[in-house]
Amino acid sequence: MKMLPIFAIFLLLSLAACGKPSAPESPDPSTYGLTHEGEVPEGRHSQPENADSN
């Protein structure tokens, strides 16, 4: 009898974990290279102007 509540909690957690992920299906390519606020990064993490001319 004491195992029933433990089993019920385990079952509920298992069902919740098997739900659909909340992440988007695919990334938005228009936001590549921007911060989470949608701005161009500044400082040491910014890309140099001539990054393509290696």
Secondary structure as GFF3:
##gff-version 3
##sequence-region A 1 54
A	DSSP	alpha_helix	3	17	.	.	.	ID=ss1
A	DSSP	three_ten_helix	29	31	.	.	.	ID=ss2
A	DSSP	three_ten_helix	43	45	.	.	.	ID=ss3
###
